[in-house]
Structure formats: structure tokens, C-alpha cells
């Protein structure tokens, strides 16, 4: 068990073991992007049947298909699906060269894997959690509306992940812009008037605030200090839990998702402590997510500010 939170000589002891654990975790996470790039660029991936790689590949292909359909429609072509089929594979492989996009897709794939595991192990609903249901009935109309919108977005996320798809509207503003710039670069000198019209249409239709991650963030913000309740994964569900962990610990959401990996226990514990949980609750949540984990004893007695400081000094590569 973790030590009590009260200040003590033990609690103030040197943090080097914890820093070492974070450094080892960072070294592992730094290898993710090059490994994914290699796997995704390999024409014959029959030896790489890992669900995560397949899901990332599927999402990148789906993104390529969406922009190519828009291009075909802008050109007045009747066979937009056939056009996307002809050029989709090559454009998807071009997208594989974007570390930021791969990191985003990787985080979504890991989140969905976690979501399915928690449903199988504990019966946690992948869409409607007890806390979200409670928030939908809140007297705060803005919070209730945000929770309802987040619920709808989470239902879409479940459907698209099962199909290994990723709607363009679920990208952040920066990623959406980068993807369109990647499409431009792929087309090079062959960029047509139809492409220009298609890009303009896609940009006009894009609304970052309507995306799932933005809506979940709005729920966390709307809860104010009560957002500490969202750090109970059984009550909040993994989607809201991860958004609350990111927001309250000062991490990106990608970093928060990566911290749930079984080899990132130190980062998860630091994040939960930095988010405001006491030692007993940190241990409870760590073990709920990773039953075989050994929560670091150095967390006991550590101030939330110190935990956030340690995290800010060790952002994993690709998770900023």
C-alpha cells in the first residue's frame, strides 16, 4: 500500500527512483513513432497482425478516402468511390509520414483498446457512464447540453473505431490543417481547380468545437472543481476519465492515454496525483487500469504541484 499523504521525511525523500522510471518510460515511448512508421510502410504486413497497427492503418486509409471523395465530387466525377480506391492507398501511405497524425491515431486506437478491455473486465459501458448520465440531468443547462453532445460523440467514436475509421471532423485544428497540407504536397504540381474547391469545402464544413475531444474537454471544464469525480474510471468511463486526467494534470490527452499502458505506471500515478487524487485513490485507479501494477511509493506525500512539475519536465516524444 502507498504511504499516507502527510508530510514526512520519507515523503520528502529523493525522487530519483521515480524520475528514473519516467525516463525509462519515455525511452520506450520514443520508439513508438519509428516502429509504427516501419510497420505501416511495409507492403506485406501479414506478420504484423497487431490490432493497434491495423486500426491505425485503417484510420489513415479512411482519412485519405474522405479527401479523395471530396476531390472527385468537386470535379463532378460520378465514380467518387472508384477514384478514392485508385488513389487512396498511395495517399494513405503519404499520411504515414506524419508523426503527429500517427501519434493521434495511435492514442485513439489505445483508448479504444482500453475501452473494450474495461467493458469486458468490469462491465463499464463504452458510451454511457454513470457520471455522464448524471451530468445530462444536471440543473446546469450548459453542462447538461455539453454532456449530451459528448455522449453522442462517444457513440460515434465507438461506431467508427469498430469500423477502423476516423472522420475528418475528429481531428484537432492543427492536425486537420496539416492533413490538408499533406494532401497538397502529395498532389504536387497536379493540384487542380477541383482540389482547390474540395479543400475550401472541407475547411468550411470543419468545426473543431464539435469534435469528441473538444466536447469532452468542455464537460471537464464545466464541472469545475467537481471534475475530480471524473478521475474514477468506473463512474466516468474511460473517455471522460482520460480527458479529466489530461486537463487536471497539465498533460496532452495523447500523453494521458499513453500513461495507461502497463509499462507506464509511474506516469499514470504522477498524472493522477497531479490531477488532485490522494495516494489511496491514486493506487485504486492505477490498479483498476493495471491490476498487476506496482504503484510507486514515492507518490505518497508528494504535493500535486510537484507531480505536475515532474510531468512537465518529461513529456514523451510525440505526445506534446
N, C-alpha and C positions, 0 to 999 in steps of 0.2 A: 504493500500500500504506500501511497505518497505521504510524505511528512505533512504536518499541519502548515497552514499558511502563515502563522505568526512568525515575526522576525526572530531569527536565532543565528548563532554562529554558523550552524550547519547550512541554514538557508542562504547565508551570505558568502558561502564558500566559493572557491574559484569555479568559474563557469566553463573552464577549458573542455571537460568531457562533453558538455552539450554543444559547444562550438565545433568540436571535432566531429560529432555526429551530424551536425548540419553540413559541415564541409564534405563529409563522405556522401551525404545525400545529394549535395549539389553536383559532385563529380559524376554520380550516377545519372542525374537529370540532364547534365550537359551532353551525355552521349545519346540522348533520345533523338534529337533532330537529325544528326548524320545517319543514325541507324534507320530511321524512318525513310529518309531520302533514298538510301540504298535499296531498301525493300520495295519502295514504291516505284523506283526506276528500273527494277529488274523485270524484263519481259516475261520470263517464266517464274511465276511466284507460287508454283504448286507446292514448293517446300515450305512456304511461309503462309500457313493456313490460320495464323493467329487472327482471332476475331477483331482485335483492335486495328490491325493493319488493313484488313478487308473493309472495315467500316470507314476508315479514313479515305481509302481509295474510292469507296462508293460516294462519299460526300463530295470529294473533289470532282469526280465524274459528273455528279448531279449539278454542281455549280457550273461546269463547262456547258452542259446541255442547256441550262437555263439561258445563258447569254447567247448561245448559238441559235436557240429557238427565236429569241428576240430579234436577232440579226436577220434570220430568214423571213420572219413576219414583216420586218421593216422593208425588206427587199421585195415583198409581195409574192414570195415563193409559196406555192401550195404545200409542198412537202417539207415543212419545218422539222419534223421528226427525222426524216431521211437526211436532211442537211446536218442536223446535230449528230446523227450516227456517223456520218462520213468524217467529221472533223473533231468530234468530241474527245476521242482518245488522245489525240495529239495535244489539244488544248489542256486537258486534264494533266497530262504529263508536264506541260509547261507550268501549271499551277503547283506541281510537286516541288518546284524550285523556290517556293516562298516559305521561309522558316516560320513567319508569323502565322500564315494560314495553316500550316501543318500543326503548329502548336495549338491553335484554336480547335481544329478538328480533333486532334488527339485528346484535348481536355473534354470535349463533348463525348467522345467515344468512351473515355474513362468514366465520366459521370453516368452515362447510360449503363455501363457495366456494373457500377456500384449500385445504381437504382435497381437493376434486375436482381442483384445479389441480395440486397436488403429486403426486397419483396419475397424472395424465395426463403430466406433465413428467418425473417421476423414478421412477414406479412405486411410490411409497410407499403401502402398504396403508392404506385409510381406517379399518380396525378393528384389525387385529393388527400391531403394530410389533415389530421385533426385541427392543427393550428390554422391552416388556410381556410378550412370550413368555418372555424370560429371568426376569423377576420372578415369573411364575406358577410357575416351577420353583424358586423361592428356598427355602432351608432355613428362612427366617423365615416361619413359618406365617401370621402376621398379615399380613405384606406380600404373601405369595402369594395369600391369600384376597382382600385388597383389590384386587390386580391382576386377579384373575379376575372379581371383581364389576365392576371398571371396564371390562374387556373386554366383558362382557355389556351394560353400559350404553352403551358406544360403538357396539355393534352395533344397539341400539335407536335411538340417535341417528341413525345412518346411514339406517335404515328410515324414521323419522319425518320426517327432512329431505327425503328423496326424495318423501314424500307431502305435504310442506309442513305438517306437524302439530307440535304441541308438547304433550306430556302435562302435566297439572297438576302431577304429581309432580316435574317437572324445573324448576319454579320455586323460587327461594330462599324461605325462610320469609317474609321481608318482602314479596316480590312476590306470593306466594300469598295472604297476608292482604289486601294492597292490592287484588288482583283480586276477592276476595270482597266487600270493601267497595265496590268499583266496581259490582259486581252489585247490591248492596243499593241503592246510590244510583240506579242505572238503574231499579229497580223502584219506588222511592219509596214512596208510600202503598199501593201494590198488593202489598206484601210479604205473602205468605201463610204459613199454617202449613206448607204443603208446602215452601216455600222455606227456612223455618227448619229443618225436618227434613233437607232436602237439604244445607244448609250444614253442619249438625252431622255428617252422614255423611261429607262431603268432608274436613272437618277431622280426623275420627277416622282416616280412611284415609291421610292425608298423612304422609309420613316424609321429612323433608329429607335425612337421612343416606343414604337410598337413591338419591338423585339422582345423575346422572352427574358433575356438577361437584364434589359432596361426595366422591364415591368417588375421583376423580382427585386431589383435594386430599389425601385420606388416603394415596394411593400416594406422592405427593411427600413428605409428612411422614414416612412410614415409611422412605423411602430415606435420610433424614438427610443427611449431607454428600455422599453419593453421588448426590443429586438433581442435582448439576451435570451428570451424564451425560444427564439428560433435556433439556438445552439443546442437544442435537444433534437437529435435526428429522428427519433421516434415520433415526436409531436409535429415537427416542422416538415418532415420529408427531406430527402437529400437535396433537392433543388434549392429550396429556401434556406436550408442549413448552410449550403456552400456559399450562397450569396451573403448571408449574415456573417459567416466566418471571414470572408474576404473583406467586407466593408468594415467590420469592427476590429480586425487585426491589422488593417492597413496594407493588405496584400492584393495583388490582382486576383481575379477569380480563377485564372489558369493556375496560379501558384497554389490557391486553396484546394483546387481539385487534385493537383499532383501530390499534395500533402496527405491525401487519404490512401496513397499506396502503402503497402505493408512495410516497405523499406524506408518510409519517411515519417516514422513515429515521432521523432524529435521535432520535426517541423510542425506536424499536426498538434502536438502538445503545446508547443510555443504559440501557435496561432490561437488555440483555444484559450490559453492563459492571457494572451494579449487582447483577446476579444472580451475578456472580463469574467470568465468562469473561474471558480475557485478550484483548488487542487483535486478535491474529491470529484467534482463534476468533470474536470479535465480527464481524469482517469476513467470515469464512467463512459464518456463519449469515445475516447481512444479505444477502449476495449469493445465497445459496441460496434465500431467500424472494423477493428482488427483484433479479434478475440485472443490471438496468440501474441499480441504486442506486449512489450515491457515499457510502460510509460517512464520517461526519465525522471529520476528522483530530484534532479536539480530544479525542476519546475516548482517544487514546494517552497513557499516563502518568496518566490520571485514576484516582483511587482509587475502589473500588467504593462506599465510603461517600459520596463526593462525587456520584457518579452517582445514587445513590438519593436524596440530598438535593435535587438538581435536579428529579428526577421528582416528589418530594413537594410541591414548590412549584408544580407546573404540571399538576395533574390536569385532564384535559379535561372539559368540561361534559357531564354525563350519564353519566360513566364512573366515578364515585366508588364 
